[in-house]
Amino acid sequence: MVSILVAFLVRTGRRSELPKVWLGVAVAVVVSGGVTLALTLTQQALTFEAQEAFGGGLSIVAVGFVTWMIFWMRRAARSISADLRGRLEDAIRMGPAAVVVMAALAVGREGLETAVFFFAAAQAAGETTEPLIGFLLGIAVAIVLAYLIYRGAVTLNMARFFTVTGILLIFVAAGILAYGVHDLQEAAILPGLTTLAFDVSAAVPPDSWYGTLLKGVFNFSPQTTVLEAIVWVAYVAVVLTLFLLPQRSARPAAAATTPS
């Protein structure tokens, strides 16, 4: 998002608008960070059962955000650059405040989704620094990639890029959803906490490097309840199938009828 906005302003000779765009981006980042902090402080003030219910509910909300984003990315892949440029052009005509708000909204939507998703993923990973390290590394990679795109050093096929990342996100979201269900089982809201679908702790120790990797990326639990397994399989089966279905092309406009 940021690289598209900045590149558009630079290439059209309107560098004077860049500080307004960066101010909007900064506002979006601060708000997203504030949401993460607020969620953390809220959870810490709750009892164990309430914490589990809160974490489980937010995990499900995060999965909803990510699922919506996956399908939005697929639909908007080919038009996202033109759409952002058009909105920025309109904002420039409206005035400085409109540019700041437009940039904040363009980045803030994904920022809020990222904040909720990161919170849910961090809760699933436990009280360790690995989620924060992974999050910061991911942000660093995104910044480098955005810079390379801006400089023209990297050219992305956006449709293919969003397809690959969308498939990966579906499996990540399925793990978050299963963990959310487990949290709700811990809170005694859902049944079946002790009814396991499988237990592969001997083959995949949770403290092993590969167990940690599977947990961190896909939220894989060596001890998975039946309800968690059902939810994971159902989510992947439905969402992946819908995601891989060919997109319908826009229908041609109906031909005008000629008067007799």
C-alpha positions as CSV (number, residue, x, y, z in Angstrom):
1,M,0.0,0.0,0.0
2,V,2.6,2.5,1.1
3,S,5.0,1.8,-1.8
4,I,2.1,2.3,-4.3
5,L,1.1,5.6,-2.8
6,V,4.7,6.9,-2.5
7,A,5.7,5.8,-6.0
8,F,2.6,7.5,-7.5
9,L,3.4,10.8,-5.9
10,V,7.1,10.7,-6.9
11,R,6.4,9.8,-10.5
12,T,3.8,12.5,-10.9
13,G,6.1,15.2,-9.4
14,R,4.1,15.7,-6.2
15,R,6.7,15.1,-3.6
16,S,5.2,17.9,-1.5
17,E,2.3,15.5,-0.6
18,L,4.7,12.9,0.8
19,P,4.7,14.3,4.4
20,K,0.9,14.0,4.5
21,V,1.0,10.4,3.4
22,W,3.7,9.5,5.9
23,L,1.7,11.3,8.6
24,G,-1.3,9.1,7.7
25,V,0.8,6.0,7.8
26,A,2.2,7.0,11.2
27,V,-1.4,7.5,12.6
28,A,-2.4,4.0,11.3
29,V,0.7,2.4,12.9
30,V,0.1,4.1,16.3
31,V,-3.6,3.2,16.3
32,S,-2.8,-0.4,15.4
33,G,-0.1,-0.6,18.2
34,G,-2.6,0.9,20.6
35,V,-5.1,-1.8,19.8
36,T,-2.6,-4.5,20.5
37,L,-1.6,-2.9,23.8
38,A,-5.3,-2.5,24.8
39,L,-6.0,-6.1,24.1
40,T,-3.0,-7.2,26.1
41,L,-3.9,-5.1,29.1
42,T,-7.6,-6.1,29.0
43,Q,-6.7,-9.8,29.0
44,Q,-4.2,-9.4,31.9
45,A,-7.0,-8.0,34.1
46,L,-9.2,-11.0,33.7
47,T,-9.5,-14.3,35.5
48,F,-8.2,-17.5,33.9
49,E,-11.6,-18.6,32.5
50,A,-12.3,-15.1,31.3
51,Q,-8.9,-14.9,29.7
52,E,-9.5,-18.1,27.8
53,A,-12.9,-16.9,26.7
54,F,-11.5,-13.6,25.6
55,G,-8.6,-15.1,23.8
56,G,-10.8,-17.7,22.1
57,G,-13.3,-15.1,21.0
58,L,-10.6,-12.8,19.6
59,S,-9.0,-15.8,17.8
60,I,-12.3,-16.4,16.0
61,V,-12.6,-12.7,15.2
62,A,-9.0,-12.6,13.8
63,V,-9.8,-15.6,11.6
64,G,-12.9,-13.7,10.3
65,F,-10.7,-10.7,9.5
66,V,-8.1,-12.8,7.7
67,T,-10.7,-14.8,5.8
68,W,-12.2,-11.6,4.5
69,M,-8.8,-10.2,3.6
70,I,-7.9,-13.4,1.7
71,F,-10.9,-13.1,-0.6
72,W,-10.5,-9.3,-0.9
73,M,-6.9,-9.7,-2.0
74,R,-7.9,-12.2,-4.7
75,R,-10.7,-10.0,-6.0
76,A,-8.7,-6.7,-5.9
77,A,-5.3,-8.1,-7.0
78,R,-5.5,-6.7,-10.6
79,S,-7.0,-3.3,-9.7
80,I,-5.5,-2.4,-6.3
81,S,-2.8,-0.1,-7.7
82,A,-5.2,1.8,-9.9
83,D,-7.8,2.0,-7.1
84,L,-5.3,3.4,-4.6
85,R,-3.9,6.0,-7.1
86,G,-7.5,7.1,-8.0
87,R,-8.4,7.6,-4.3
88,L,-5.2,9.5,-3.6
89,E,-5.8,11.7,-6.6
90,D,-9.3,12.5,-5.3
91,A,-7.9,13.2,-1.8
92,I,-5.3,15.6,-3.2
93,R,-8.0,17.6,-4.9
94,M,-10.0,17.8,-1.6
95,G,-7.1,19.1,0.5
96,P,-4.2,18.1,2.9
97,A,-6.5,16.6,5.6
98,A,-8.1,14.3,3.1
99,V,-4.7,13.0,2.0
100,V,-3.8,12.2,5.6
101,V,-7.1,10.5,6.2
102,M,-6.9,8.5,3.0
103,A,-3.4,7.2,3.8
104,A,-4.4,6.4,7.3
105,L,-7.5,4.4,6.2
106,A,-5.6,2.6,3.4
107,V,-2.9,1.4,5.8
108,G,-5.0,1.3,9.0
109,R,-7.5,-1.4,7.8
110,E,-4.7,-3.9,7.3
111,G,-3.0,-2.6,10.4
112,L,-6.0,-3.3,12.7
113,E,-6.4,-6.7,11.2
114,T,-2.7,-7.4,11.8
115,A,-3.0,-6.2,15.4
116,V,-5.9,-8.6,16.2
117,F,-4.3,-11.5,14.3
118,F,-0.9,-10.9,15.9
119,F,-2.5,-10.9,19.4
120,A,-4.3,-14.1,18.7
121,A,-1.2,-15.8,17.3
122,A,0.9,-14.6,20.2
123,Q,-1.6,-16.1,22.7
124,A,-1.5,-19.4,20.8
125,A,2.3,-19.5,20.9
126,G,2.4,-19.0,24.7
127,E,4.3,-16.5,26.8
128,T,7.5,-16.5,24.8
129,T,9.4,-13.8,22.7
130,E,9.2,-15.9,19.5
131,P,6.0,-14.3,18.2
132,L,7.3,-10.8,18.7
133,I,10.6,-11.7,17.0
134,G,8.8,-13.3,14.1
135,F,6.4,-10.3,13.9
136,L,9.3,-7.8,13.7
137,L,11.2,-10.0,11.2
138,G,8.0,-10.1,9.0
139,I,7.6,-6.3,9.2
140,A,11.3,-5.9,8.3
141,V,10.9,-8.2,5.2
142,A,7.7,-6.3,4.2
143,I,9.6,-2.9,4.4
144,V,12.5,-4.2,2.3
145,L,10.1,-5.7,-0.2
146,A,8.1,-2.5,-0.4
147,Y,11.3,-0.5,-1.0
148,L,12.4,-2.8,-3.7
149,I,9.0,-2.6,-5.4
150,Y,9.2,1.2,-5.2
151,R,12.7,1.3,-6.7
152,G,11.6,-1.0,-9.5
153,A,14.1,-3.7,-8.4
154,V,11.3,-6.2,-7.9
155,T,8.3,-6.8,-10.0
156,L,5.4,-8.8,-8.6
157,N,2.6,-10.5,-10.4
158,M,0.0,-9.4,-7.8
159,A,-2.6,-12.0,-8.8
160,R,-0.1,-14.8,-8.3
161,F,1.4,-13.3,-5.2
162,F,-2.0,-13.0,-3.5
163,T,-2.9,-16.5,-4.6
164,V,0.2,-18.1,-3.0
165,T,0.0,-16.0,0.2
166,G,-3.8,-16.5,0.4
167,I,-3.3,-20.3,0.4
168,L,-0.7,-20.1,3.1
169,L,-2.9,-17.8,5.2
170,I,-5.8,-20.2,5.0
171,F,-3.7,-22.9,6.8
172,V,-2.4,-20.3,9.3
173,A,-6.0,-19.1,10.0
174,A,-7.2,-22.7,10.4
175,G,-4.6,-23.2,13.1
176,I,-5.7,-20.0,14.9
177,L,-9.3,-21.0,14.6
178,A,-8.5,-24.4,16.2
179,Y,-6.6,-22.7,19.0
180,G,-9.5,-20.4,19.6
181,V,-11.8,-23.4,19.9
182,H,-9.3,-24.9,22.4
183,D,-9.4,-21.7,24.4
184,L,-13.2,-21.9,24.5
185,Q,-12.9,-25.5,25.7
186,E,-10.5,-24.3,28.4
187,A,-13.1,-21.8,29.5
188,A,-15.8,-24.5,29.7
189,I,-17.8,-22.8,27.0
190,L,-17.4,-25.6,24.5
191,P,-17.2,-29.3,25.5
192,G,-14.7,-32.0,24.7
193,L,-11.5,-30.7,26.3
194,T,-10.3,-34.2,27.2
195,T,-11.6,-36.0,24.1
196,L,-8.6,-36.2,21.8
197,A,-8.6,-36.9,18.1
198,F,-4.9,-37.8,18.3
199,D,-1.8,-37.4,20.5
200,V,1.5,-37.4,18.6
201,S,3.5,-35.9,21.4
202,A,6.0,-38.7,21.3
203,A,6.7,-38.2,17.6
204,V,6.4,-34.4,17.6
205,P,7.6,-33.1,21.1
206,P,6.2,-29.6,21.7
207,D,9.7,-28.4,22.8
208,S,11.5,-29.8,19.7
209,W,12.6,-27.4,17.0
210,Y,10.1,-28.8,14.5
211,G,7.3,-28.9,17.1
212,T,8.0,-25.2,17.8
213,L,8.1,-24.4,14.1
214,L,4.8,-26.2,13.4
215,K,3.2,-24.5,16.5
216,G,4.6,-21.0,15.5
217,V,3.5,-21.2,11.8
218,F,0.4,-23.3,11.7
219,N,-0.5,-23.6,15.4
220,F,-0.2,-27.3,15.2
221,S,-0.8,-29.0,18.6
222,P,0.5,-32.6,19.1
223,Q,-2.5,-33.1,21.4
224,T,-5.6,-32.1,19.4
225,T,-9.1,-32.5,20.5
226,V,-11.9,-33.9,18.3
227,L,-13.6,-30.6,18.1
228,E,-10.4,-28.8,17.2
229,A,-9.7,-31.3,14.4
230,I,-13.3,-31.0,13.0
231,V,-13.1,-27.2,13.0
232,W,-9.7,-27.2,11.3
233,V,-10.7,-29.7,8.6
234,A,-14.0,-28.0,7.9
235,Y,-12.4,-24.5,7.6
236,V,-9.7,-25.6,5.3
237,A,-12.1,-27.7,3.1
238,V,-14.6,-24.9,2.7
239,V,-12.4,-21.8,2.5
240,L,-9.7,-23.4,0.3
241,T,-12.3,-24.8,-2.1
242,L,-14.0,-21.4,-2.4
243,F,-10.6,-19.6,-2.8
244,L,-9.5,-21.9,-5.6
245,L,-12.7,-21.6,-7.6
246,P,-12.3,-19.7,-10.8
247,Q,-13.4,-16.1,-10.5
248,R,-16.4,-15.0,-12.5
249,S,-15.6,-12.5,-15.1
250,A,-17.6,-9.3,-15.3
251,R,-20.7,-9.7,-17.4
252,P,-20.7,-7.6,-20.6
253,A,-23.1,-4.8,-20.5
254,A,-26.4,-5.6,-22.1
255,A,-26.8,-4.5,-25.6
256,A,-29.0,-1.5,-26.0
257,T,-32.3,-2.2,-27.7
258,T,-33.0,-0.4,-30.9
259,P,-36.5,1.2,-31.3
260,S,-38.7,-0.5,-33.9
